[in-house]
Amino acid sequence: MRFLSGKPLQLCELEAIARGDGVGIAPEAAARMETSERVVRQIAACHLPAYGINTGFGKLCEVRIEDGEIERLQLNLVRSHACGLGSPLSEAETRVMMALRANTLALGYSGARPAVAEMLVSLLNRGVHPIIPEKGSVGASGDLAPLAHLALVVIGEGEAIFRGERLPGGEALRRAGLEPLRLGPKEGLALLNGTQALTAVGALALWRAFRVAGLADVAGAMTLQALRGTPVAFDRRIHDTRPHPGQAVSAKRLRALLEGSGVELSRRTRPAPVQDAYSLRCMPQVHGAVRGALEFARSTVEIETGSATDNPLVFAGDGEALSGGNFHGAPLALAFDSAAIAMTTLASIAERRIDRLVNPDLNQGLPAFLASRPGVSSGFMIAHVAAVSLLNESKFLAHPASVDNVPTSGGQEDHVSMGMTAALKFRTIVHNGEMIAAIELLAASEALRFREPLLM
């Protein structure tokens, strides 16, 4: 079991939680949350205006809330903000989202009781997965709508999946042996105000993107071999003169993949080309640049997993609740947009290699479209068309979401990140990249079958 203390979580840890690993709350985190919650109650008792504790929200922040309405304020917040639309997030994304929200509460800056974080952990560990629509967040003031759907189940409302059955939230809790939570001052806001939905979606897509980047080197090496290319462009000396880390990694992998291969053996019997087309020769530079963009996104995500993204933040040592903007998803939106562009570039160079494999004018004597009987069979003709279709969608989606802005909440929230849109389209681009990589692997395998005498 992994104990959440507010410290950053690595991508591999998030992936393990997505697959079913359990989590708990670290004792030191529970102590911080208790102290933070006491400060919130003290602030509420002083009758001074404090955002989200005894005021309205967004444009309504100047509206004072009477003492007797403070708890109802939190309940109404959750209900009114649960306005998500579209398909539900996957079970894996929901699990990571719950773990991330519990981890940020564990930092002790949100003013919520340990019971709130422990409820999220209990939902996760007992397999109660709230139904959370994927659309409805602009990634500023956090992911309000998605997190509100999560909070509904915490209070026994909404809907959840439990043991494969879609149930009312209260019934799912009952079957799991859990009681709905009654929200105290600020606790509804503490559940809603943060970037955990877009972080969960983007982080799991990023995990898959790294795998696709690794497959791209394998597929590219196979394609080079099938096309009787030259590995000279991957010589270490070339890449030492331009020491981008990702480029060095890809070049090293390509050298290792091609060592002792048919490419090397064939050079003994036939002259190697002076130089190959860019889609083959420049694999280290392109694949490496993609790795660099993914590493930037990884760093951003892992910082975010250990960050306080609530508003206001409660500083227990000073007895203050300070309003700020840590909920703004700009760091993640920019990272996911950059990663989306990178993965589209990776898909683009892969599609060019697929074309070289199937195009009889470019494939170095292989059968047209890799068909065993061209004409009678179309071979990989339409597989290439499918790759082009996927690439077209990815290119369209690669336009950055983060450059857009539509003010919300009566102009109070006048700049938003569109981080959830960035994460969702990044997820689609990664999925398209997986399929394009698979097509190249299949086509290269078939091409190598025709070259089999070369490999003997």
LINFEN-V706191 format. One line per field, one symbol per residue. phi: phi as a letter, one per 20 degrees, with the letter a starting at -180 (. if undefined). psi: psi as a letter, one per 40 degrees, with the letter a starting at -180 (. if undefined). burial: + if it has 16 or more other C-alpha atoms within 10 Angstrom, else -. A space follows every 10 residues. Layout:
BEGIN
phi = ???
psi = ???
burial = ???
END
This chain:
BEGIN
phi = .eeecnfgde gffffffgep fecbdfgffg ffffffffff ffffffmefc gmdccfdlfe feeedfgfdf ffgfffgfff eedfcnffff gfffffgfff fffffffndd mdfgffffff ffgffemedg fcgedpddmb mmeffgffff fgfgendmcb eclndecggf fffgfemddg eefegmffff eeerdfffff ffffffgfff ffffffffff fffgffeled egfeggffef ebefgfffff fffffffefm efffffffdb ffffbefgfd fegfffgfff gffffffgff fffffddede bfeedffdmc ddebcfffeg gfgfffffff ffffffffff fffggffeef ecelnfggll efcgofcele geffgfffff fgffffffgf ffeebcfclm nfdebcelff fgffffgfff ffffffffff ffffffffff eggfef
psi = ihhheeiihi ddddddddee iiiihidddd dddddddddd dddddeeihh hedfiaibde eehihideed dddddddddd egfiiaiiii dddddddddd dddddedfee eiiddddddd dddddefhhi hhieiehefh fagddddddd ddddeeaaii hhfehhiidd dddddefiii hhhahedddd ddgifddddd dddddddddd dddddddddd ddddddefah edeehddded egfhdddddd dddddddehe idddddedei iiidiiided dedddddddd dddddddddd dddddfihfi hihhgddefi hhhafeehed dddddddddd dddddddddd ddddddddhe eeffeiihef hdghddiebe dddddddddd ddddddeehh deeihhiiff edgehidfdd dddddddddd dddddddddd dddddddddd eddde.
burial = ---+++++++ +--++-++-- -++++---++ -+++++++++ --++----++ ++++++++-- +--++----+ +++++-+++- ++++---++- ++++++++++ ++++++++++ ++++++++++ ++++++++++ ++++++++++ ++++++++++ ++++++++++ ++---+++++ +++--+-+-+ --++++++++ ++++++++++ ++++++++++ -++-++++++ ++++++++++ +-++----+- -----+++++ +++++--+-- -+++-+---- -+---+--++ ++++++++++ +++++-++-+ ++-+++++++ ++++++---+ +----+++++ -+++++++++ ++++++++++ +++++++++- --+--+++++ +-------++ +-++-+++-+ ++-++-++-+ ++-------- ----++++++ ++++++++++ ++++++++++ ++++++++-+ +--+--
END
